[in-house]
Amino acid sequence: MKCDNCGNEATWMEMIGSDFICRKCVQKHKIMGLLLRTHMNSFQFALKKLKIKNYAEFMEITREQLEEIINFKKIKVKLETTNVVFLD
């Protein structure tokens, strides 16, 4: 099958909305790529709960949206923090 985003042939595709997307393209989204590699059930749950229609919507998913539906501490996923503190 061909990826609807990059056009490469791959045996395993993820169905994101109406698009078939290869794992390489899914991993372009940092958090969802991590969920795909480590917690496949949580990845599929997030796709169903957020009602993603296509790949463009998938790439616009924010960390806040995911934190509302998935408890990352419970499934032991460690995400990098974005807080930066400058000390004088």
C-alpha positions in Angstrom: 0.0 0.0 0.0 1.1 3.6 -0.5 1.2 6.3 2.1 -1.2 9.1 1.3 1.2 11.6 2.7 4.6 10.7 1.3 3.7 8.1 -1.4 6.1 5.5 -0.1 5.2 1.8 -0.2 4.9 0.1 3.2 3.4 -3.1 4.5 1.9 -1.6 7.7 -0.1 1.5 7.5 -2.0 3.4 10.2 -5.5 4.6 9.3 -5.8 8.2 10.4 -9.2 9.4 9.5 -9.7 8.7 5.9 -5.9 8.5 5.1 -3.5 5.6 5.2 -0.3 6.9 6.7 3.1 5.1 7.1 4.8 4.9 10.5 7.5 7.4 9.3 4.9 10.1 8.7 3.1 9.3 12.0 6.4 9.8 13.9 6.6 13.4 12.5 4.2 14.3 15.4 6.5 14.0 18.4 4.0 12.9 21.1 1.7 10.7 18.9 4.8 9.0 17.4 6.0 8.2 20.9 2.6 6.7 21.7 2.6 4.7 18.5 5.9 3.1 19.4 5.3 2.5 23.1 1.5 2.3 23.8 -0.4 1.3 20.7 -3.7 1.1 22.6 -3.4 4.6 23.9 -2.5 5.8 20.4 -5.7 4.3 18.9 -7.8 5.5 21.9 -6.6 9.1 21.3 -7.4 8.9 17.5 -10.9 7.7 18.3 -11.5 10.2 21.1 -10.3 13.2 19.1 -12.3 12.2 16.0 -9.5 12.9 13.6 -10.7 13.3 10.0 -7.4 13.4 8.1 -3.6 13.7 8.4 -3.6 17.5 8.5 -5.9 17.5 11.6 -3.6 14.8 13.1 -0.6 17.1 12.8 -2.4 19.9 14.6 -3.0 17.9 17.8 -1.6 19.7 20.8 -0.1 18.4 24.0 -3.0 20.0 25.9 -5.6 18.1 23.9 -3.8 14.8 24.6 -3.4 15.5 28.3 -7.1 16.0 28.6 -7.9 12.5 27.5 -4.8 10.5 28.4 -3.1 10.3 31.8 0.6 10.1 30.8 1.7 9.4 34.4 -0.6 6.4 34.7 0.8 4.8 31.5 4.3 5.9 32.5 5.1 8.0 29.5 7.7 10.7 30.2 7.4 13.8 28.1 9.9 16.6 27.9 8.9 19.8 29.6 8.8 23.0 27.7 9.4 25.3 30.7 12.6 27.2 30.5 13.9 29.3 33.4 16.7 31.8 33.0 18.8 32.3 36.1 20.7 35.6 36.7 
